[in-house]
């Protein structure tokens, strides 16, 4: 659906602000010759497959998979990218100067201690992170995905004051621009409190919200993105029956109930329910 193109122009001239002839500000609009960005079908049934890829139910209209997987043919497919923290098992792939460190140790996500926070605090670090993550985004486009989901946009809240929302917004703008240049819709993952800024200032097109019904956060997304919200609820945090979630006018139309570990149908713990 999308064709891969060299990162040399968007990264060198857009991200590295010290190069002569390049501008410090970042325009989140794709170049005029960029592939057209297509948004997910409104109200489509979503399947969230981050725990492993499998053939989705034929009724599914949106499928999210990890960037290392292949998209589903003829189904709107979104690839997952951890753009603000290291993936489990991939810390050694990142140089120390791009990881947030304190007293010689990585600053990690308390809930995911095998994920270190990336250092979004300087222009140079953001450019280098975007160069690396930009290659993943291009890989998603080359594989045929329609959109890309960026996780851990709120990593600054776990930085003990070392990073700010503005730092993460600047990196988000760079990543969204690469996505748009590649013809991919850019999806905000979680960070309900920052939805308005992420949409307006970074240029996100879609929101993917985990447990927005459980935590009564869905309006924070729908008031910004309208019907371009995909909601995932989990069986281990059902604060009310899923039927009640479905009947709630605040719940996005694209909503799915999944097991916490997002296992495949071959696992006895697999759960997938739609309204």
Order of alpha helices (4+ residues) and beta strands (2+ residues): beta-beta-beta-beta-beta-beta-beta-alpha-beta-alpha-beta-beta-alpha-beta-alpha-beta-beta
